[in-house]
Amino acid sequence: MKQQEIYINLDDSGKLTNKEIVCVYGGIIFLSKKDKDKFITQYRSIINDIKCKYCHANICNQTCPEIKNTNIKASDKRRIMNYIKKYYVIALVIKNKEIYEHILNNKGAKGRFIDYAIRRVIKESIKSLIKKKRVDASKSLKLIINIDEQSTKNNGYYNLKDGLFEELKHGIANYNYGHIITPILHGDFTISLNYQNSSKSYVVQAADLLAGTIRRKSLEDINTADESFSNLGDFVDFKIILP
């Protein structure tokens, strides 16, 4: 029986701090290596077509800067985003102003909250794919997660891989409240978690552009008191808003 694969590629924009309004994660999901490779081929082609605009040298070469959300022109970003949104896009938006002060003021607590938030958006995204019948919860599944390594330096992830496996495969028993969160996967299940250098990973570069776009649209929604964050709906397939 062929093993199912889910590739989830994530990057962040903004930090969990009372000095910023939101902290967000943007992600793109592929349901096969074939789809991932197809995406990379086309994404690389687009980047190669535009990157010379951002070179500081007289000729386009290996010293051209990485195309990131912070240095790309609006027209080029629209071109890339129009391609990215052909795939399954997810968003995590954390409203910093609604997070407890004791979390914001403690590095360890912030790290644990980010860890929880990432587990939450990954789990709910997979549940959404199961509901849409794009993933079969009863069959063997491999989950491959790629995250920008710079994000981990800033936020830290405490036990993301083990925590995800436990929650997705075995569920969680909350003994304080007598409540059990049931597992969502029932076949063989493995996780591969990779912290990647974005300059060498096109899927993480795409997630960087997504995260920046999601953050901008989220701030626009907050400024217009749009509690449903409907501004994200034109290109995000699944979103989680916390708290």
C-alpha positions as CSV (number, residue, x, y, z in Angstrom):
1,M,0.0,0.0,0.0
2,K,1.4,3.4,-1.0
3,Q,2.2,5.6,1.9
4,Q,0.5,9.0,2.0
5,E,2.8,12.1,2.4
6,I,2.0,15.6,3.7
7,Y,4.7,18.3,3.3
8,I,4.1,21.3,5.5
9,N,6.4,24.3,5.0
10,L,6.3,27.2,7.5
11,D,7.9,30.6,8.2
12,D,7.0,33.4,10.5
13,S,6.6,37.2,10.3
14,G,6.4,39.4,13.4
15,K,7.3,38.3,16.9
16,L,5.3,37.3,20.0
17,T,5.8,40.6,21.9
18,N,3.7,43.4,23.3
19,K,5.6,45.7,20.9
20,E,3.9,44.2,17.9
21,I,0.2,43.7,17.1
22,V,0.4,40.2,15.5
23,C,2.7,37.3,15.1
24,V,1.9,35.1,12.1
25,Y,3.0,31.9,10.4
26,G,2.4,31.2,6.8
27,G,2.5,27.7,5.3
28,I,2.1,25.8,2.1
29,I,1.1,22.2,1.9
30,F,1.9,19.5,-0.7
31,L,0.3,16.1,-0.6
32,S,3.0,14.3,-2.6
33,K,6.7,14.6,-3.5
34,K,5.7,15.0,-7.1
35,D,3.6,18.1,-6.2
36,K,6.4,19.5,-4.1
37,D,9.0,19.0,-6.8
38,K,6.7,20.5,-9.4
39,F,6.2,23.5,-7.2
40,I,10.0,23.9,-6.7
41,T,10.7,23.7,-10.4
42,Q,8.2,26.5,-11.3
43,Y,9.0,28.6,-8.3
44,R,12.7,28.4,-9.1
45,S,11.9,29.5,-12.7
46,I,10.0,32.6,-11.5
47,I,12.8,33.5,-9.1
48,N,15.5,33.1,-11.8
49,D,13.4,35.3,-14.0
50,I,13.3,38.2,-11.5
51,K,16.3,37.9,-9.3
52,C,18.7,39.9,-11.5
53,K,16.6,43.0,-10.6
54,Y,17.9,42.7,-7.0
55,C,21.5,42.1,-7.7
56,H,24.0,44.6,-6.6
57,A,26.7,43.4,-9.0
58,N,26.9,44.4,-12.6
59,I,25.9,40.9,-13.7
60,C,23.5,38.4,-12.3
61,N,25.4,35.7,-10.4
62,Q,25.6,33.7,-7.3
63,T,25.9,36.8,-5.1
64,C,22.3,37.9,-5.9
65,P,20.4,38.3,-2.7
66,E,17.7,35.9,-1.5
67,I,14.3,37.0,-2.6
68,K,12.4,37.7,0.7
69,N,9.2,39.4,1.7
70,T,11.2,42.4,3.0
71,N,13.1,43.1,-0.3
72,I,10.8,42.3,-3.1
73,K,8.8,44.7,-5.3
74,A,5.0,44.6,-5.1
75,S,4.6,43.6,-8.8
76,D,7.1,40.7,-8.4
77,K,5.5,39.6,-5.2
78,R,2.0,39.5,-6.8
79,R,3.4,37.3,-9.6
80,I,4.8,34.8,-7.0
81,M,1.8,34.9,-4.8
82,N,-0.5,34.2,-7.7
83,Y,1.5,31.0,-8.3
84,I,1.7,30.0,-4.6
85,K,-2.0,30.3,-4.0
86,K,-2.6,27.5,-6.6
87,Y,-1.5,25.2,-3.7
88,Y,-3.0,24.6,-0.2
89,V,-2.1,27.6,1.9
90,I,-2.5,27.8,5.7
91,A,-2.2,30.7,8.1
92,L,-1.7,31.1,11.8
93,V,-2.4,34.5,13.3
94,I,-1.7,35.3,16.9
95,K,-3.2,38.4,18.3
96,N,-0.5,39.6,20.7
97,K,-2.6,42.1,22.5
98,E,-4.8,39.2,23.8
99,I,-2.0,37.1,25.1
100,Y,-1.4,37.0,28.8
101,E,1.4,39.3,30.0
102,H,3.1,36.5,31.9
103,I,3.5,34.7,28.6
104,L,4.8,37.7,26.7
105,N,7.3,38.6,29.5
106,N,8.8,35.1,29.8
107,K,11.1,33.7,27.1
108,G,10.3,30.1,28.1
109,A,6.5,30.7,28.2
110,K,6.6,32.4,24.8
111,G,8.5,29.4,23.3
112,R,6.0,27.0,24.7
113,F,3.1,29.0,23.4
114,I,4.6,29.2,19.9
115,D,5.1,25.5,20.1
116,Y,1.5,25.0,21.0
117,A,0.3,27.3,18.3
118,I,2.3,25.5,15.6
119,R,1.0,22.2,16.7
120,R,-2.5,23.6,16.7
121,V,-2.4,24.9,13.1
122,I,-0.7,21.7,11.8
123,K,-3.2,19.5,13.5
124,E,-6.3,21.5,12.4
125,S,-4.9,21.7,8.8
126,I,-4.6,17.9,8.7
127,K,-8.1,17.5,10.1
128,S,-9.3,19.9,7.4
129,L,-7.6,17.7,4.7
130,I,-9.2,14.6,6.2
131,K,-12.6,16.2,6.1
132,K,-12.1,17.2,2.5
133,K,-11.1,13.5,1.8
134,R,-7.7,14.5,0.5
135,V,-6.1,12.5,3.3
136,D,-7.2,9.1,4.6
137,A,-6.9,9.0,8.4
138,S,-6.9,5.1,8.4
139,K,-3.9,4.7,6.0
140,S,-0.1,5.0,6.5
141,L,1.1,8.6,6.6
142,K,4.4,10.4,6.7
143,L,4.4,14.1,7.7
144,I,7.4,16.2,6.6
145,I,7.7,19.6,8.2
146,N,10.1,22.2,7.0
147,I,10.6,25.4,9.1
148,D,13.0,28.3,8.6
149,E,15.9,27.7,11.0
150,Q,16.1,31.4,11.8
151,S,12.6,31.2,13.2
152,T,13.7,28.6,15.8
153,K,16.6,30.9,16.9
154,N,14.1,33.7,17.6
155,N,11.2,31.7,19.1
156,G,12.5,28.3,20.0
157,Y,10.5,25.1,19.7
158,Y,10.5,22.9,22.7
159,N,9.3,19.5,21.7
160,L,7.4,20.1,18.5
161,K,8.1,16.7,16.9
162,D,7.3,14.5,19.9
163,G,4.3,16.7,20.9
164,L,2.8,16.5,17.4
165,F,3.3,12.7,17.2
166,E,1.6,12.2,20.6
167,E,-1.3,14.4,19.8
168,L,-2.0,13.3,16.3
169,K,-1.4,9.6,16.8
170,H,-2.4,8.9,20.5
171,G,-4.4,11.9,21.5
172,I,-3.9,13.8,24.8
173,A,-5.5,13.1,28.2
174,N,-6.0,16.3,30.3
175,Y,-6.2,14.8,33.8
176,N,-6.9,18.2,35.4
177,Y,-10.2,18.5,33.6
178,G,-11.0,14.8,32.9
179,H,-11.0,15.5,29.2
180,I,-9.4,13.4,26.4
181,I,-8.5,14.8,23.0
182,T,-8.8,11.9,20.7
183,P,-6.2,11.1,18.0
184,I,-7.0,12.0,14.4
185,L,-4.6,9.4,12.6
186,H,-5.2,5.7,12.9
187,G,-2.7,4.1,10.5
188,D,1.1,3.9,10.7
189,F,2.5,7.4,11.2
190,T,6.0,9.0,11.1
191,I,7.2,12.6,11.3
192,S,10.3,14.2,9.8
193,L,11.0,17.8,11.2
194,N,13.6,19.8,9.3
195,Y,15.0,23.3,10.2
196,Q,16.2,24.7,6.9
197,N,18.3,27.6,5.7
198,S,15.8,29.6,3.6
199,S,18.6,30.7,1.1
200,K,18.8,27.0,0.1
201,S,15.1,26.1,0.4
202,Y,12.6,27.3,-2.1
203,V,9.6,26.0,-0.1
204,V,10.7,28.0,2.9
205,Q,11.3,31.1,0.8
206,A,7.7,30.7,-0.4
207,A,6.5,30.4,3.2
208,D,8.4,33.6,4.0
209,L,6.5,35.5,1.3
210,L,3.3,34.0,2.5
211,A,3.9,35.0,6.2
212,G,4.7,38.6,5.2
213,T,1.5,38.8,3.1
214,I,-0.6,37.2,5.8
215,R,0.8,39.6,8.4
216,R,0.0,42.6,6.2
217,K,-3.5,41.5,5.5
218,S,-4.1,40.6,9.2
219,L,-3.1,44.1,10.2
220,E,-5.5,45.5,7.7
221,D,-8.3,43.4,9.1
222,I,-7.5,44.5,12.7
223,N,-7.5,48.1,11.6
224,T,-11.0,47.7,10.1
225,A,-12.2,45.7,13.1
226,D,-12.8,42.6,10.9
227,E,-12.9,39.9,13.6
228,S,-13.3,37.1,11.0
229,F,-10.1,38.1,9.2
230,S,-12.0,37.8,5.9
231,N,-9.2,39.6,4.1
232,L,-7.2,36.4,4.2
233,G,-9.9,34.5,2.4
234,D,-8.8,35.4,-1.1
235,F,-5.7,33.2,-0.9
236,V,-5.7,31.2,2.4
237,D,-7.4,27.8,2.3
238,F,-7.2,27.3,6.1
239,K,-6.6,29.6,9.0
240,I,-6.3,29.6,12.8
241,I,-6.7,32.8,14.8
242,L,-5.4,32.8,18.4
243,P,-6.2,33.3,21.2
